Amino acid sequence: MTDYIPNRHRGLYPLDPSGLIGRAREELETPVLVVDLDVFEANIECLAAFCRTHQTAWRPHSKANKCPEIARRQLAAGACGITCAKASEAELMVNAGIDDILLANQLTDTARQQRLAQLQRRARVIGVCDDEIAVAGLAAAAHHAGVTVPVLVDVDVGLERTGTAPGAEGVAVARAIDRAEGLELLGLMGYEGHVLNMTPPAAKVAACVEAMDQLVMTRDAIAAAGMCADVVSAGGTGSFEITAAHEGITELQAGGGIFMDAMYRDAFHVTEDLGLALTCLTTVTSRKRDRVVVDAGFKTLSAFHHPPRALGRDDLELQYLSAEHGVFAVQPGGDGPRLGDRLELLVGYSDSTTFMHDFMVGTRNGRVETVFEIAGRGLLV
Ligand SMILES: Cc1ncc(COP(=O)(O)O)c(C=O)c1O
C-alpha cells in the first residue's frame, strides 16, 4: 500500500520516502535516484581536501542538490559556506540553519532585494552585482531593512553570461558598492564556465588560467583603488583543479562534483579521483529485437546537456528519451538486458536531473541508509 503524506513544499508525495530506509536496493521501485554513500562521502572529502591543500575556501554550489542535508555534510567536511542560485534557495538554506551563503545571481527587483536584505538578520548571505543600477536597488533595500548586505562584484571572465568586463568596469561597480550606504564590498567573483569542455587539455588549462588572470587583475585594480578585494570566488567542477591552484583564488564554488556525472567525466574530463556517486535505477519495461526500453524518460532524466549512459553495459546506446521511456539500442554482438531486468544509468548532468525528483536515496552495502529530500525542488524565484 502506498501512503500519501502532505508535503510542505509541493503538495503530495507518492510515498513517504523515509519509509525506504533499510530497504534493499533490489526492492526499490523505479525509477529512483541513488547516491552511493561511500563514493559520495569520498567525493566530498576529495573536494574539501583539494581546497585545503591549495589554501582555498570551499563554497560548493548547491544548485545540483538543492538539499540542506547535503549542505550540512559539506560544512561538516570543512566548507566555509555554500553557493545558491536563487533567493528562494538561499531562504530554504537559511531556514535549515545554513548561515554563510553566496547568492551568485544579481537581484534586480525590489521584492527580491528586500528578501536578501531581510536574510541578513539570520545569516550572512552575500549578494553579487554587475551593474550600478542593481547596486543602488540593493543599497535601498539594505537601508530600508536597516542592515548591511555584503556584496561581490560579478566579473565576466569569458563566459559571456553575466558580469562586468574585467578591469575598469569591475572597478567602477566595486566603487559604487563601496560608496553605497548599507552595502559592504567583500571582493569579486567570476565563473569560467566557457572553458569546461575545451580540448586538448593544454588549451583548457591555458583558457582557464587566462580567465583567472583576468579575475586577479581586476582584484588588483580594485585593491589599488583602495577598496576591499579580499574575496576572489570562482570555479566549477569542470575546472576545479586548475582554478583552485591559481594564485589569488580564495574560494572555490565547485559543487556538482560531489555527485559526478557523465558530462563531467566524458565531456569535461574531470579527474577520476571523483567517483560516480549518482545514478538512476531503472527497470526494463520492453525488450524488442535490438531495442531496450526503460521506465525513465525526460521527466526523470535529462539528455539535454549530455546523455545518460547505462553503467556496466557497453552493449547499450541511448537512442532517445521520450516523456516516460528511455530507449536504448543493443549494439551488434551484444545480448542486452532482459525484460524486467534492472538497469543502472549514470545521469548525463546531475544539475539538469535532480530537480525533477522529490528525493534521492543514499545507499551503502546494498541498502538504503538515508533519504536526501530535494527540498529546493521548484524553488525558482
Ligand atoms: C556561478 C557558478 N559557479 C559555479 C558553477 C559550477 O557548478 P558545478 O560545480 O556544480 O558544476 C556554476 C555552474 O553553472 C555557476 O553558475
PDBQT file of the ligand as one rigid body, heavy atoms in Angstrom, charges set to zero:
ROOT
HETATM    1  C1  LIG A 401      28.183  30.808 -10.589  1.00  0.00    +0.000 C 
HETATM    2  C2  LIG A 401      28.558  29.380 -10.780  1.00  0.00    +0.000 A 
HETATM    3  N1  LIG A 401      29.546  28.869 -10.029  1.00  0.00    +0.000 NA
HETATM    4  C3  LIG A 401      29.917  27.587 -10.152  1.00  0.00    +0.000 A 
HETATM    5  C4  LIG A 401      29.312  26.755 -11.059  1.00  0.00    +0.000 A 
HETATM    6  C5  LIG A 401      29.790  25.324 -11.161  1.00  0.00    +0.000 C 
HETATM    7  O1  LIG A 401      28.930  24.455 -10.581  1.00  0.00    +0.000 OA
HETATM    8  P1  LIG A 401      29.250  22.895 -10.577  1.00  0.00    +0.000 P 
HETATM    9  O2  LIG A 401      30.492  22.695  -9.828  1.00  0.00    +0.000 OA
HETATM   10  O3  LIG A 401      28.061  22.326  -9.865  1.00  0.00    +0.000 OA
HETATM   11  O4  LIG A 401      29.349  22.436 -11.989  1.00  0.00    +0.000 OA
HETATM   12  C6  LIG A 401      28.285  27.243 -11.874  1.00  0.00    +0.000 A 
HETATM   13  C7  LIG A 401      27.648  26.355 -12.853  1.00  0.00    +0.000 C 
HETATM   14  O5  LIG A 401      26.828  26.706 -13.661  1.00  0.00    +0.000 OA
HETATM   15  C8  LIG A 401      27.889  28.585 -11.724  1.00  0.00    +0.000 A 
HETATM   16  O6  LIG A 401      26.916  29.093 -12.472  1.00  0.00    +0.000 OA
ENDROOT
TORSDOF 0
